[in-house]
Amino acid sequence: MKTVLGSRPPQCANKCMSCRPCTATLVASSHHKSSNLEATTYQGDESYYLLSWKCRCRNKLFHP
């Protein structure tokens, strides 16, 4: 089975200020469970995480 992402990587040219090289990278967002929700309303998979595209230069992330 082939894994396919639902979006294309962003064009990161000029998105990292003057830092080079500025490349697109996938970032997994941290999984937060809201404390004000009852356990019966939360039906998420504990292993579920969101992926989003960011522009990266060295150890810094920038919004595309």
PDB file as gemmi writes it, atoms N, CA and C in Angstrom:
CRYST1    1.000    1.000    1.000  90.00  90.00  90.00 P 1                      
ATOM      1  N   MET A   1       0.836  -1.171   0.000  1.00  0.00           N  
ATOM      2  CA  MET A   1       0.000   0.000   0.000  1.00  0.00           C  
ATOM      3  C   MET A   1       0.888   1.244   0.000  1.00  0.00           C  
ATOM      4  N   LYS A   2       0.595   2.193  -0.872  1.00  0.00           N  
ATOM      5  CA  LYS A   2       1.383   3.407  -1.007  1.00  0.00           C  
ATOM      6  C   LYS A   2       0.780   4.522  -0.150  1.00  0.00           C  
ATOM      7  N   THR A   3       1.626   5.236   0.617  1.00  0.00           N  
ATOM      8  CA  THR A   3       1.163   6.346   1.435  1.00  0.00           C  
ATOM      9  C   THR A   3       1.160   7.614   0.597  1.00  0.00           C  
ATOM     10  N   VAL A   4       0.033   8.330   0.610  1.00  0.00           N  
ATOM     11  CA  VAL A   4      -0.104   9.562  -0.161  1.00  0.00           C  
ATOM     12  C   VAL A   4      -0.576  10.669   0.770  1.00  0.00           C  
ATOM     13  N   LEU A   5       0.116  11.791   0.751  1.00  0.00           N  
ATOM     14  CA  LEU A   5      -0.279  12.930   1.563  1.00  0.00           C  
ATOM     15  C   LEU A   5      -1.356  13.724   0.847  1.00  0.00           C  
ATOM     16  N   GLY A   6      -2.179  14.410   1.607  1.00  0.00           N  
ATOM     17  CA  GLY A   6      -3.301  15.135   1.043  1.00  0.00           C  
ATOM     18  C   GLY A   6      -2.971  16.519   0.530  1.00  0.00           C  
ATOM     19  N   SER A   7      -1.759  16.982   0.670  1.00  0.00           N  
ATOM     20  CA  SER A   7      -1.411  18.311   0.189  1.00  0.00           C  
ATOM     21  C   SER A   7       0.010  18.306  -0.365  1.00  0.00           C  
ATOM     22  N   ARG A   8       0.284  19.343  -1.124  1.00  0.00           N  
ATOM     23  CA  ARG A   8       1.623  19.477  -1.710  1.00  0.00           C  
ATOM     24  C   ARG A   8       2.516  20.299  -0.790  1.00  0.00           C  
ATOM     25  N   PRO A   9       3.818  20.100  -0.875  1.00  0.00           N  
ATOM     26  CA  PRO A   9       4.729  20.922  -0.068  1.00  0.00           C  
ATOM     27  C   PRO A   9       4.683  22.371  -0.541  1.00  0.00           C  
ATOM     28  N   PRO A  10       4.856  23.323   0.374  1.00  0.00           N  
ATOM     29  CA  PRO A  10       4.818  24.734  -0.001  1.00  0.00           C  
ATOM     30  C   PRO A  10       6.088  25.154  -0.730  1.00  0.00           C  
ATOM     31  N   GLN A  11       5.989  26.241  -1.440  1.00  0.00           N  
ATOM     32  CA  GLN A  11       7.167  26.869  -2.018  1.00  0.00           C  
ATOM     33  C   GLN A  11       7.809  27.688  -0.902  1.00  0.00           C  
ATOM     34  N   CYS A  12       8.985  27.325  -0.487  1.00  0.00           N  
ATOM     35  CA  CYS A  12       9.609  27.968   0.671  1.00  0.00           C  
ATOM     36  C   CYS A  12      10.607  29.062   0.304  1.00  0.00           C  
ATOM     37  N   ALA A  13      10.672  29.430  -0.963  1.00  0.00           N  
ATOM     38  CA  ALA A  13      11.577  30.507  -1.364  1.00  0.00           C  
ATOM     39  C   ALA A  13      11.183  31.798  -0.651  1.00  0.00           C  
ATOM     40  N   ASN A  14      12.137  32.437  -0.008  1.00  0.00           N  
ATOM     41  CA  ASN A  14      11.945  33.703   0.715  1.00  0.00           C  
ATOM     42  C   ASN A  14      10.994  33.590   1.900  1.00  0.00           C  
ATOM     43  N   LYS A  15      10.811  32.419   2.469  1.00  0.00           N  
ATOM     44  CA  LYS A  15       9.927  32.238   3.621  1.00  0.00           C  
ATOM     45  C   LYS A  15      10.700  32.115   4.930  1.00  0.00           C  
ATOM     46  N   CYS A  16      12.018  31.970   4.856  1.00  0.00           N  
ATOM     47  CA  CYS A  16      12.840  31.778   6.056  1.00  0.00           C  
ATOM     48  C   CYS A  16      13.713  32.993   6.344  1.00  0.00           C  
ATOM     49  N   MET A  17      13.198  34.168   6.021  1.00  0.00           N  
ATOM     50  CA  MET A  17      13.954  35.414   6.163  1.00  0.00           C  
ATOM     51  C   MET A  17      15.202  35.294   5.301  1.00  0.00           C  
ATOM     52  N   SER A  18      16.375  35.494   5.847  1.00  0.00           N  
ATOM     53  CA  SER A  18      17.593  35.393   5.040  1.00  0.00           C  
ATOM     54  C   SER A  18      18.322  34.068   5.255  1.00  0.00           C  
ATOM     55  N   CYS A  19      17.710  33.146   5.972  1.00  0.00           N  
ATOM     56  CA  CYS A  19      18.321  31.851   6.263  1.00  0.00           C  
ATOM     57  C   CYS A  19      18.303  30.958   5.019  1.00  0.00           C  
ATOM     58  N   ARG A  20      19.385  30.243   4.778  1.00  0.00           N  
ATOM     59  CA  ARG A  20      19.484  29.327   3.645  1.00  0.00           C  
ATOM     60  C   ARG A  20      20.089  28.017   4.116  1.00  0.00           C  
ATOM     61  N   PRO A  21      19.724  26.864   3.623  1.00  0.00           N  
ATOM     62  CA  PRO A  21      18.638  26.634   2.669  1.00  0.00           C  
ATOM     63  C   PRO A  21      17.299  26.553   3.391  1.00  0.00           C  
ATOM     64  N   CYS A  22      16.259  27.010   2.734  1.00  0.00           N  
ATOM     65  CA  CYS A  22      14.905  26.990   3.276  1.00  0.00           C  
ATOM     66  C   CYS A  22      14.138  25.897   2.534  1.00  0.00           C  
ATOM     67  N   THR A  23      13.797  24.824   3.233  1.00  0.00           N  
ATOM     68  CA  THR A  23      13.172  23.673   2.586  1.00  0.00           C  
ATOM     69  C   THR A  23      11.852  23.312   3.256  1.00  0.00           C  
ATOM     70  N   ALA A  24      10.956  22.706   2.486  1.00  0.00           N  
ATOM     71  CA  ALA A  24       9.672  22.251   3.008  1.00  0.00           C  
ATOM     72  C   ALA A  24       9.880  20.985   3.824  1.00  0.00           C  
ATOM     73  N   THR A  25       9.176  20.896   4.943  1.00  0.00           N  
ATOM     74  CA  THR A  25       9.266  19.717   5.794  1.00  0.00           C  
ATOM     75  C   THR A  25       7.912  19.455   6.447  1.00  0.00           C  
ATOM     76  N   LEU A  26       7.616  18.196   6.689  1.00  0.00           N  
ATOM     77  CA  LEU A  26       6.384  17.827   7.380  1.00  0.00           C  
ATOM     78  C   LEU A  26       6.619  17.857   8.880  1.00  0.00           C  
ATOM     79  N   VAL A  27       5.675  18.433   9.609  1.00  0.00           N  
ATOM     80  CA  VAL A  27       5.781  18.547  11.053  1.00  0.00           C  
ATOM     81  C   VAL A  27       4.551  17.905  11.672  1.00  0.00           C  
ATOM     82  N   ALA A  28       4.764  17.042  12.649  1.00  0.00           N  
ATOM     83  CA  ALA A  28       3.652  16.425  13.373  1.00  0.00           C  
ATOM     84  C   ALA A  28       3.296  17.317  14.549  1.00  0.00           C  
ATOM     85  N   SER A  29       2.041  17.740  14.610  1.00  0.00           N  
ATOM     86  CA  SER A  29       1.617  18.575  15.729  1.00  0.00           C  
ATOM     87  C   SER A  29       1.381  17.700  16.949  1.00  0.00           C  
ATOM     88  N   SER A  30       1.568  18.292  18.110  1.00  0.00           N  
ATOM     89  CA  SER A  30       1.369  17.527  19.335  1.00  0.00           C  
ATOM     90  C   SER A  30      -0.109  17.265  19.534  1.00  0.00           C  
ATOM     91  N   HIS A  31      -0.427  16.130  20.121  1.00  0.00           N  
ATOM     92  CA  HIS A  31      -1.806  15.692  20.336  1.00  0.00           C  
ATOM     93  C   HIS A  31      -2.269  16.210  21.686  1.00  0.00           C  
ATOM     94  N   HIS A  32      -3.267  17.088  21.678  1.00  0.00           N  
ATOM     95  CA  HIS A  32      -3.798  17.630  22.927  1.00  0.00           C  
ATOM     96  C   HIS A  32      -5.227  17.174  23.119  1.00  0.00           C  
ATOM     97  N   LYS A  33      -5.511  16.707  24.303  1.00  0.00           N  
ATOM     98  CA  LYS A  33      -6.872  16.354  24.672  1.00  0.00           C  
ATOM     99  C   LYS A  33      -7.373  17.452  25.601  1.00  0.00           C  
ATOM    100  N   SER A  34      -8.443  18.110  25.201  1.00  0.00           N  
ATOM    101  CA  SER A  34      -8.973  19.211  25.989  1.00  0.00           C  
ATOM    102  C   SER A  34      -9.502  18.704  27.324  1.00  0.00           C  
ATOM    103  N   SER A  35      -9.166  19.394  28.395  1.00  0.00           N  
ATOM    104  CA  SER A  35      -9.572  18.947  29.725  1.00  0.00           C  
ATOM    105  C   SER A  35     -11.038  19.238  30.013  1.00  0.00           C  
ATOM    106  N   ASN A  36     -11.692  20.115  29.221  1.00  0.00           N  
ATOM    107  CA  ASN A  36     -13.078  20.438  29.499  1.00  0.00           C  
ATOM    108  C   ASN A  36     -14.059  19.524  28.767  1.00  0.00           C  
ATOM    109  N   LEU A  37     -13.589  18.558  28.033  1.00  0.00           N  
ATOM    110  CA  LEU A  37     -14.467  17.612  27.359  1.00  0.00           C  
ATOM    111  C   LEU A  37     -14.659  16.380  28.223  1.00  0.00           C  
ATOM    112  N   GLU A  38     -15.856  15.858  28.195  1.00  0.00           N  
ATOM    113  CA  GLU A  38     -16.110  14.625  28.926  1.00  0.00           C  
ATOM    114  C   GLU A  38     -15.506  13.455  28.168  1.00  0.00           C  
ATOM    115  N   ALA A  39     -15.149  12.429  28.883  1.00  0.00           N  
ATOM    116  CA  ALA A  39     -14.529  11.254  28.267  1.00  0.00           C  
ATOM    117  C   ALA A  39     -15.456  10.599  27.257  1.00  0.00           C  
ATOM    118  N   THR A  40     -16.764  10.711  27.461  1.00  0.00           N  
ATOM    119  CA  THR A  40     -17.713  10.077  26.539  1.00  0.00           C  
ATOM    120  C   THR A  40     -17.786  10.807  25.205  1.00  0.00           C  
ATOM    121  N   THR A  41     -17.413  12.100  25.175  1.00  0.00           N  
ATOM    122  CA  THR A  41     -17.467  12.842  23.920  1.00  0.00           C  
ATOM    123  C   THR A  41     -16.165  12.720  23.144  1.00  0.00           C  
ATOM    124  N   TYR A  42     -15.114  12.276  23.779  1.00  0.00           N  
ATOM    125  CA  TYR A  42     -13.824  12.134  23.112  1.00  0.00           C  
ATOM    126  C   TYR A  42     -13.719  10.743  22.516  1.00  0.00           C  
ATOM    127  N   GLN A  43     -13.692  10.675  21.191  1.00  0.00           N  
ATOM    128  CA  GLN A  43     -13.632   9.381  20.526  1.00  0.00           C  
ATOM    129  C   GLN A  43     -12.418   9.279  19.614  1.00  0.00           C  
ATOM    130  N   GLY A  44     -11.409  10.110  19.860  1.00  0.00           N  
ATOM    131  CA  GLY A  44     -10.235  10.116  19.010  1.00  0.00           C  
ATOM    132  C   GLY A  44      -9.329   8.935  19.256  1.00  0.00           C  
ATOM    133  N   ASP A  45      -8.547   8.625  18.269  1.00  0.00           N  
ATOM    134  CA  ASP A  45      -7.546   7.575  18.372  1.00  0.00           C  
ATOM    135  C   ASP A  45      -6.315   8.175  19.040  1.00  0.00           C  
ATOM    136  N   GLU A  46      -5.819   7.572  20.089  1.00  0.00           N  
ATOM    137  CA  GLU A  46      -4.667   8.099  20.817  1.00  0.00           C  
ATOM    138  C   GLU A  46      -3.410   8.171  19.956  1.00  0.00           C  
ATOM    139  N   SER A  47      -3.342   7.385  18.889  1.00  0.00           N  
ATOM    140  CA  SER A  47      -2.161   7.405  18.032  1.00  0.00           C  
ATOM    141  C   SER A  47      -2.316   8.392  16.878  1.00  0.00           C  
ATOM    142  N   TYR A  48      -3.432   9.108  16.815  1.00  0.00           N  
ATOM    143  CA  TYR A  48      -3.691  10.052  15.729  1.00  0.00           C  
ATOM    144  C   TYR A  48      -2.885  11.327  15.934  1.00  0.00           C  
ATOM    145  N   TYR A  49      -2.305  11.838  14.882  1.00  0.00           N  
ATOM    146  CA  TYR A  49      -1.602  13.108  14.940  1.00  0.00           C  
ATOM    147  C   TYR A  49      -1.746  13.806  13.599  1.00  0.00           C  
ATOM    148  N   LEU A  50      -1.750  15.140  13.631  1.00  0.00           N  
ATOM    149  CA  LEU A  50      -1.896  15.940  12.424  1.00  0.00           C  
ATOM    150  C   LEU A  50      -0.527  16.238  11.826  1.00  0.00           C  
ATOM    151  N   LEU A  51      -0.460  16.214  10.519  1.00  0.00           N  
ATOM    152  CA  LEU A  51       0.752  16.606   9.810  1.00  0.00           C  
ATOM    153  C   LEU A  51       0.486  17.934   9.119  1.00  0.00           C  
ATOM    154  N   SER A  52       1.454  18.809   9.159  1.00  0.00           N  
ATOM    155  CA  SER A  52       1.329  20.079   8.450  1.00  0.00           C  
ATOM    156  C   SER A  52       2.670  20.430   7.826  1.00  0.00           C  
ATOM    157  N   TRP A  53       2.604  21.206   6.755  1.00  0.00           N  
ATOM    158  CA  TRP A  53       3.815  21.635   6.070  1.00  0.00           C  
ATOM    159  C   TRP A  53       4.345  22.908   6.715  1.00  0.00           C  
ATOM    160  N   LYS A  54       5.646  22.956   6.908  1.00  0.00           N  
ATOM    161  CA  LYS A  54       6.351  24.142   7.389  1.00  0.00           C  
ATOM    162  C   LYS A  54       7.605  24.308   6.546  1.00  0.00           C  
ATOM    163  N   CYS A  55       8.148  25.501   6.583  1.00  0.00           N  
ATOM    164  CA  CYS A  55       9.439  25.747   5.945  1.00  0.00           C  
ATOM    165  C   CYS A  55      10.493  25.698   7.045  1.00  0.00           C  
ATOM    166  N   ARG A  56      11.572  24.979   6.788  1.00  0.00           N  
ATOM    167  CA  ARG A  56      12.612  24.790   7.801  1.00  0.00           C  
ATOM    168  C   ARG A  56      13.944  25.306   7.281  1.00  0.00           C  
ATOM    169  N   CYS A  57      14.638  25.980   8.190  1.00  0.00           N  
ATOM    170  CA  CYS A  57      16.018  26.377   7.932  1.00  0.00           C  
ATOM    171  C   CYS A  57      16.799  26.118   9.208  1.00  0.00           C  
ATOM    172  N   ARG A  58      17.779  25.256   9.100  1.00  0.00           N  
ATOM    173  CA  ARG A  58      18.552  24.792  10.251  1.00  0.00           C  
ATOM    174  C   ARG A  58      17.602  24.241  11.309  1.00  0.00           C  
ATOM    175  N   ASN A  59      17.561  24.813  12.501  1.00  0.00           N  
ATOM    176  CA  ASN A  59      16.687  24.271  13.550  1.00  0.00           C  
ATOM    177  C   ASN A  59      15.445  25.130  13.777  1.00  0.00           C  
ATOM    178  N   LYS A  60      15.112  26.013  12.824  1.00  0.00           N  
ATOM    179  CA  LYS A  60      13.957  26.901  12.971  1.00  0.00           C  
ATOM    180  C   LYS A  60      12.880  26.564  11.956  1.00  0.00           C  
ATOM    181  N   LEU A  61      11.614  26.686  12.393  1.00  0.00           N  
ATOM    182  CA  LEU A  61      10.471  26.457  11.517  1.00  0.00           C  
ATOM    183  C   LEU A  61       9.784  27.785  11.219  1.00  0.00           C  
ATOM    184  N   PHE A  62       9.310  27.918   9.981  1.00  0.00           N  
ATOM    185  CA  PHE A  62       8.618  29.124   9.539  1.00  0.00           C  
ATOM    186  C   PHE A  62       7.305  28.729   8.882  1.00  0.00           C  
ATOM    187  N   HIS A  63       6.296  29.598   8.986  1.00  0.00           N  
ATOM    188  CA  HIS A  63       5.025  29.349   8.307  1.00  0.00           C  
ATOM    189  C   HIS A  63       5.191  29.644   6.822  1.00  0.00           C  
ATOM    190  N   PRO A  64       4.697  28.746   5.970  1.00  0.00           N  
ATOM    191  CA  PRO A  64       4.831  28.972   4.519  1.00  0.00           C  
ATOM    192  C   PRO A  64       3.934  30.088   4.012  1.00  0.00           C  
TER     193      PRO A  64                                                      
END                                                                             
